[in-house]
Amino acid sequence: MNDNMKRVISIFAFAMLLPLMAFAAKPAGRWSEQKANEWYQRQGWIVGCDYVCATAINQIEMWQAETFDPATMDREMALAEGLGFNTVRVFLSDMVYDADPEGFKQRLDRFLDICDKHGIRAILTFWTNGGKCENPKLGKQPESVQGVHNSQWCMSPGTEAVNDPSQWGRLERYVKDILKSFRNDDRVLLWCLYNEPENFRRGVKTSLPLMRETYRWAREVNPSQPITSPMWGAPSLSRTNLAVVSFLMENSDVISFHCYDDPKTMSRFIYRLKDYNRPLICTEYMGRPKSTFKEVMPILKKNNVGAISWGLTAGKCNFHLQWSSKAGDPEPKVWFHDIYRLDGTPYSQEEVDFIRKMTGKMPSDD
């Protein structure tokens, strides 16, 4: 075979491969309604809580090596298991990852092992615009402020990074590495890419450009678990950002939302979202006295909506205090979030018994 013939064959072979190469390079698309609903049917009722380790003041303290606390995590996952919970939603930290990528992934892997030991799966969250801690740094974290709800929570990746696309290369490496490392891990239930992206507080111009990119990064990795980001208010509310909500409704595999309002509002929220014909998961609810387990949990279960309440143990974050709490305020008679005290005793045994009945952990009186 002469050289000319070899070149012709090589060019022909390359041309035949081009369509396959283009297909392989194309990012995965949004799950179909059928795929999403079949996935959801396999899960059973998703029920659990948003979780921050009681000994952590924020995401940095929860995940950095010096303060990572698997012993407390194990005790608290045992409490969650005792309630019949099968899911926890946690927030990750890009700062901790950047400082020690392999160590961060090892600690996340250990946390997932602890969850799995107790029959619990995790929803992993990357970005959030909420937080009161200004200029967060690694190392020793600020102390909890007595009387203040969630005094040291951190934005991730922070206002400057959200507003500056030149920093997104670092964010892409982080998101893709975590997704690739756990993309086929049964201990991960689903990925929450951006917590409450409608929240433009603390100088964030808009979350939409970074959210678009994060969805694109996730589709390029194509995890076996679905991806989502939660709405933080019903579409009819004045604070709703229609551009963000439209993107979420058109790009999320499953629909997630937050609702700390009364039972009537929760029911209306669910009714409006059902038209999308996709699984619904409420990834934040329960803020006493307005939103309680006894009043809201049955609505979620009746409608087969995933139910993730905020908080487990009243720890350093002071989630049991009202959002409006101020420094020096005493512990309220009626807690806002959380279910257990630090010693593992319930805030309300009646409430714990009710949760167990709802999850099937305790037989119903009926």
JOKARA-V389003 format. One record per residue. RES is the residue in one small letter. PSI is psi in whole degrees, -180 to 180 (none if undefined). NEAR is the number of other C-alpha atoms within 8 Angstrom. D_LAST is the distance of its C-alpha to the last C-alpha in whole Angstrom. Layout:
res psi near d_last
RES PSI NEAR D_LAST
RES PSI NEAR D_LAST
//
This chain:
res psi near d_last
m 125 4 84
n 172 5 86
d -38 6 84
n -44 6 84
m -40 8 82
k -41 9 80
r -41 8 79
v -45 8 78
i -41 8 76
s -44 8 74
i -42 8 74
f -44 8 73
a -41 8 70
f -41 8 69
a -38 8 69
m -30 8 66
l -21 8 64
l -47 8 64
p -38 8 61
l -39 8 59
m -42 8 60
a -41 8 59
f -43 7 55
a -33 7 55
a -17 6 56
k 127 7 53
p 151 10 50
a 153 7 47
g 180 5 45
r 144 8 42
w 145 9 39
s 162 7 39
e -42 9 36
q -47 7 35
k -43 8 35
a -43 14 33
n -34 10 30
e -40 8 31
w -45 8 31
y -40 9 28
q -31 7 26
r -17 6 27
q -21 7 25
g -173 6 22
w 120 8 20
i 119 12 23
v 136 12 21
g -148 13 23
c 157 16 26
d 133 14 30
y 130 10 31
v 129 12 35
c 137 12 36
a -26 12 35
t 6 9 39
a 135 13 40
i -17 17 42
n -174 11 42
q -35 13 42
i -49 12 45
e -29 13 44
m -34 14 41
w -19 14 43
q 152 12 47
a -39 8 48
e -27 6 49
t 1 9 45
f 130 10 43
d 76 9 41
p -28 9 39
a -45 6 38
t -40 10 36
m -41 11 34
d -45 10 33
r -41 8 31
e -35 11 30
m -30 12 29
a -39 9 27
l -43 9 25
a -43 12 24
e -40 12 23
g -24 9 21
l -12 11 19
g 12 12 18
f 144 13 21
n 5 12 23
t 141 14 26
v 144 14 29
r 128 14 31
v 158 11 35
f 131 10 38
l -179 10 41
s 115 12 45
d -31 11 48
m -44 9 50
v -40 13 49
y -49 13 49
d -35 8 53
a -28 6 54
d 76 8 53
p -48 9 51
e -41 7 51
g -41 9 49
f -47 13 47
k -35 10 46
q -40 8 45
r -39 11 43
l -41 9 41
d -40 8 41
r -40 9 40
f -44 10 37
l -35 12 36
d -42 9 36
i -45 12 34
c -48 14 31
d -37 10 31
k -31 7 31
h 17 9 28
g 31 8 27
i 141 14 27
r 161 14 30
a 143 14 32
i 120 13 33
l 128 13 36
t 130 13 38
f -67 14 42
w 150 12 43
t 137 11 42
n -9 17 44
g 151 9 42
g 146 9 43
k -14 10 46
c 117 10 48
e 137 5 51
n 58 4 53
p 145 6 51
k 156 5 53
l 169 9 52
g -154 6 52
k 129 5 51
q 158 9 49
p 155 6 49
e 157 5 47
s 139 11 44
v 116 7 45
q 130 7 43
g -5 13 41
v 129 15 41
h 122 14 38
n 58 10 39
s -21 13 43
q 24 12 44
w 145 13 42
c 138 14 45
m 148 13 46
s 120 10 46
p 2 13 49
g 156 9 50
t -48 11 52
e -44 7 55
a -39 10 54
v -40 12 51
n -10 9 54
d 97 8 57
p -21 8 57
s -16 5 60
q -2 8 57
w -15 10 55
g -42 7 56
r -42 7 55
l -38 10 51
e -43 10 52
r -43 8 53
y -53 11 50
v -47 12 47
k -37 11 48
d -45 8 49
i -45 9 45
l -46 11 44
k -36 9 46
s -28 6 45
f 20 9 42
r -25 11 42
n 24 7 40
d 117 6 38
d -16 6 35
r -16 11 34
v 120 13 34
l -51 11 32
l 171 11 34
w 125 12 37
c 106 13 37
l -37 14 40
y 114 13 41
n 126 12 38
e 63 11 38
p -11 15 42
e -9 12 42
n 106 8 43
f 36 11 47
r 169 7 47
r 43 6 50
g -1 6 52
v 123 12 51
k -49 6 52
t 145 9 50
s -12 13 47
l -46 9 48
p -46 7 51
l -37 10 50
m -43 11 46
r -46 8 48
e -41 8 50
t -39 11 47
y -40 10 45
r -43 9 48
w -43 11 49
a -42 13 45
r -33 12 46
e -36 9 49
v -36 11 47
n 65 9 45
p 157 12 42
s -17 6 39
q 153 10 36
p 162 13 36
i 152 12 37
t 170 16 36
s 140 15 37
p 140 15 35
m 148 13 36
w 8 10 35
g 155 10 35
a 145 8 34
p -22 7 37
s -8 5 38
l 152 7 39
s -28 4 42
r -5 5 42
t 132 12 41
n 106 7 44
l -33 7 44
a -43 7 46
v -48 11 44
v -41 12 41
s -42 8 43
f -45 8 44
l -45 13 40
m -26 9 39
e -11 6 42
n -16 9 42
s 140 12 38
d -45 13 36
v 153 12 33
i 127 14 32
s 154 12 31
f 166 14 31
h 140 12 31
c 108 11 29
y 17 10 29
d -177 10 28
d 169 9 26
p -38 10 23
k -43 6 25
t -41 8 28
m -45 12 25
s -41 9 24
r -39 8 28
f -49 9 29
i -43 10 27
y -43 8 28
r -33 7 31
l -20 9 31
k -26 9 29
d -19 6 33
y -10 6 34
n 40 7 32
r 159 11 31
p 143 10 29
l 133 14 28
i 120 13 27
c 106 13 27
t 3 15 29
e 126 14 29
y 176 14 26
m 92 15 25
g 94 12 28
r 150 10 26
p -5 7 26
k -40 9 27
s 114 14 24
t 160 11 21
f -46 11 19
k -35 8 16
e -34 9 18
v -37 13 19
m -43 11 17
p -33 10 15
i -43 11 18
l -44 11 19
k -43 11 17
k -37 7 16
n 8 7 20
n 44 8 20
v 131 13 22
g 141 13 23
a 101 16 22
i 104 17 25
s 159 11 25
w 123 13 28
g 150 13 29
l -62 14 28
t 137 13 30
a 88 15 32
g -146 12 35
k -24 9 39
c -14 15 38
n 42 13 36
f -17 13 33
h -9 10 32
l 155 14 34
q 154 9 35
w -35 6 37
s 5 5 39
s 153 10 40
k 159 8 43
a 131 8 45
g -10 7 45
d 140 9 42
p 167 5 39
e 130 7 36
p 153 6 34
k -41 4 31
v 114 6 29
w 153 12 29
f -66 12 30
h -173 13 28
d 158 13 28
i -34 12 25
y 152 12 27
r 171 11 30
l -32 9 33
d 3 5 32
g 1 8 29
t 147 7 27
p 146 9 24
y -41 9 25
s 113 7 22
q -36 7 19
e -41 6 17
e -43 9 17
v -43 11 18
d -39 9 14
f -45 10 13
i -44 11 15
r -36 14 14
k -40 11 10
m -36 11 12
t -8 11 14
g 6 9 12
k -25 10 14
m 132 9 12
p 144 7 8
s 157 7 5
d -18 3 4
d none 2 0
//
